[in-house]
Amino acid sequence: MLALASLSACAFTTLPHHHATCSLRRAAVSNIDDDLTPKELADSVISNVFEGDFGSRGEAWVLGQAVIIGSVLAAPDLPGLPLLSRVVGFAILLGGGAIAVIAAADLGTSLSPWPKPTDANALQTDGIYSLCRHPIYTGFLSLCGGLGLLTASPERLLLTMGLFVLLSGKATAEEEFMAAKHGDSYTAWSEEVPRFFPKADAVRALMGTRGAE
């Protein structure tokens, strides 16, 4: 939970400067159009959902992910919540939402629910992706874990642990696809950047960079 709290704090620091960062990234990646409209982005994401052969994109991982997240939302609250649990849980929940939104925005037209990347997938290694390889999954874990703390629900916390196990398997499948697509560039980046939880010095460095901009 400390790692989630640290990355959540970084997400809040990153938000005010995210638009400028995205503009720089779009200029550096040739297949992302600077003039991309929201409709064009939405159309590309919808196209990504239907790209590829059914059963070859990792659909089972997405179904399992949806079932566990739905179970977290449906789990019961407990009365008499400690104040500290409420405060920490609420902060992690909000941070998780920010992390997921920033990470999805960074992917742009490469965003897809499936572990298998699209044909036009562009490798993202900067911004929030310089902290961890799967920040959207980190956001999901933060949202579910934060909700568990906010409601002092052991069921939700146990389901969050189950979600971590499932997302670890999904991440392994996704990393195999990405390594096959991007080769040495992906391998070198993945050896330096943690899977879900960032290193403390990397978080401090990114927060320092944001503060200086």
N, C-alpha and C positions, 0 to 999 in steps of 0.2 A: 504493500500500500504506500510506503514511502516513495518508491520509484514512480508510482502513478501520480502521487501528489507533486513530485518534482516536475514531471513532464506536463502536468496540468498547469502548474505555474508558468512554465515556459510557453505553453499554448496561449495563455492570456497576454504574455509579453509580446508574442509573435503577431497577434491579430492586428494591431494598428499599422504594422509595416507590411502586411501580407500582400496588399495590392501591388506595391512597388516590386516586391520580390517576384511575384508572378509575372509581371511585365518583363523583368530581366530574363526570367527563365523562358518565356515564350520567344524572346528574341534569340535565345541560344539554341532552341530546339527547332529544327527546320520544319517539322510536320505539324506545328501548332500555329494557327493563324492569329496574328495580332488583332484582327478585326472580327474574331469569332463572337457571334451573338449568343445570348442565352438559348435561343431556339436551336441554333446550330449545335451547341454543346449538348442540349437535351437529345437532339436527334442522333448525335454520334454515340451517346451512351446507350440509347435504345437499340441502335444498330449493333453495339458491342454485345448486348444481352443475347441477341439472336445469331451472332456470328459463331461459326463452328458447328460440328456435329453433336447432336444430343448424346449425352453419355460420355463424351470425351473431354468435357470442360471442367469436371469436378463438381457436378451438380449435387452429389451426395453430401459433400462438405457444406455447401450452402444450405441445404435442407436441414442438416443437423444443427448448424449455427442458428437458423431461424427458430427451430423448435426450442433450443435452450434459452435464447433471448426472450421468446414468448413466455416460457415457463418462469423466467425471472420476473417479468412484468405481472404474471398472474399469481405469484407467490404471496402469502399473507403478510401483512404488517404486524408488528408487535407493539403493544401499548407501553407507555412509560419510557419513552426514548431518552437516553442520556444526552445532555446538551452537546458534549464533545462529539458524540457519534453523529448527531445531526449536522454540526458545523463541518466536520471533516468529510462526511458523506456528501453533503451538498457541494462542497468545493471540488471534490473529485468527480462528481457527476457532471458539473458544469464544465470542468476542465476536459473531461472525456468527450463531451459534445464538441468543444472547440477543436480538440485534436482531430477528431474524425472529419469535421468540416474542412479544416485546413488541409489535411492529407488528401481528401477527395478533390479539393480545388487544385492542389498541386498536380494531381494526375491528369486533370483536364479531359481531353478526348481519349485518354488511355484508360479511363475509369470503367471497370467491369466487375460484376459480382462474382465471376468465375475465377478459380485459381489459374486457369490457362490464359495467358495474355493474348490480346488481339494481335492481328497481323501488323497493325500500325503502332503497336505499343512502343512508347519512348521511355527509356530508363531514367528514373528520377533519383538523384543522389544528393541533392542539396536541400536547403531549408529544413523542414521537419524530417525529411528523409535522410538527413545527415546524423540524426539522433538514433533512429531505429529503422529497421527494414520494413516493418509492417505497422505504421502508426494508426491506420484505420482499425486494425485489430486491437491495438492498445487503447484506442478510443472506446471500442465496444466493451473491453474489460473494465475500463474506468467507469463507464456509464453503469454497468451492471453491479460492479463492486461498490460504487458510490451510492447507488440506490439501496443496496443491502445494508450499508452503514447508516444511511439516512433513516431507514425504517427499522434498524436493529433486527433484521430478519436473517436468522441463521440459514433458512432455506435458500434465500437469494444468494448468500455468500457461498454456500455449497454449490449452487448452480453456476456461480461465477467461476469456481474452481473447475467444474466440469467444462465450462466454455473455454477456459484456458487450455485444457487438455485437447479439446477438439480443434481449437484454432492453431495449436502447435502442429497437429497433424496436417491441417489445411495449409499452413505456412510451408511445411516441408514439401508438399506436393507443388505448391506455387513456386518455390525456390528451384525445384528441378526443372519446371517449365521455363523459368526466367534464365537459368544458367544455359539451357539449351538454345534459347533465343539470342541472348546477349553475350554469351561466351566469357572471355577473360575479363571484360569490363564489369560484368555482374559479379564474378567470382572475387575479384580484387576488392570491390566495394563491400560485399557481404562478409569478407574476412575482417574488415575494419569496424563494421557497424553492427551493434547487437540486434537481436531479432525483435523483441518487444520493449524492453526496458533500457533506457539510455544510460550511458555512463555519466556520473555527476559532473565531471570536468567538461564533457561535451555540452551538457545543458547550460552550465555557467558560461561557456564560450559563446554559445548562440544567443543567450540572454544579454551578454555583454555587447555583442555585435548589434543586436536590435536596439539596445540603449544608446549606442553611439550614432545610429542613423538619424 
